[in-house]
């Protein structure tokens, strides 16, 4: 497993009030609605946001939970309020996370021959199975040097992009996913990555395969249609995270699996990776 340090950060040099107000406004929640969710009062929420009242540690965590603030940023809120961080950030290679690493490895290996990988908040790949490595056949060594980045690998013109038959649709899906993550995490490094990959060239309209046609499959979600050794394989992706994580590192891990979108893809993978 390749270990990649996270590169996200949240400004902690502000008071807790402005930070909480920014999160509330970003979530489009009124002071009254937040007060009702957190069993408080709109008056108290207002006093906290303006600095007239210092919230307790419990209140900071309660408000952060109801605002769906990421675990890393919850630590920043606690620091801004004058409290110690509550959630540790354990390196992924630390013995304390042995069970997490082993569980991830078993999961993605058990998913073979279908592709599966694990990435962190910066989209750096920390683990991948044989299905993913099969798709990366022929990718230049310059893109395969650690840390591997799933967005670069997918959208770079020397990466998988030329092989993706519906690149415009798939690219749009990935960029929208990144925009949601930027809004959630407020990471400058993630924004820089977005600007980089969004600037990669894309094919002109009409130069890609269409999802429609006499033999088109009735997809239930947007597929990634990618060419491999002269065949077009179709996958539906699904991303999962850990429930109620208590560690920053674990909270930022995501497991992406690719389900064959048609019988031909499934048959091909089982023959290729028995």
Number of C-alpha atoms within 10 A of each C-alpha: 14 13 16 19 14 18 13 18 15 16 13 16 10 13 20 24 23 15 21 21 19 13 18 22 13 12 15 11 15 14 20 16 15 18 19 12 15 18 12 16 16 16 12 17 24 17 15 20 22 16 14 12 13 18 21 13 17 10 15 21 20 15 23 22 15 15 20 14 20 15 26 22 22 22 24 23 28 24 19 20 20 15 14 13 17 18 15 14 16 14 17 19 14 9 11 11 16 12 10 14 18 11 12 18 18 12 16 23 18 12 18 18 21 23 24 26 26 24 21 24 20 23 22 23 24 23 20 21 21 18 22 18 13 16 17 17 12 10 14 12 8 10 17 14 9 13 15 19 19 18 23 22 19 21 24 20 16 16 22 21 23 18 19 24 21 21 23 15 15 19 20 12 12 16 17 13 11 19 14 11 16 18 13 16 20 16 19 14 15 21 17 11 18 19 12 13 19 17 11 12 11 16 13 8 7 7 11 15 12 12 16 9 8 5 7 9 12 10 13 8 10 16 20 22 22 20 16 14 8 8 12 15 24 25 22 17 17 11 12 11 14 12 8 9 14 14 17 21 21 22 19 20 22 19 21 18 23 20 18 21 22 15 10 13 17 18 11 15 18 12 9 11 12 8
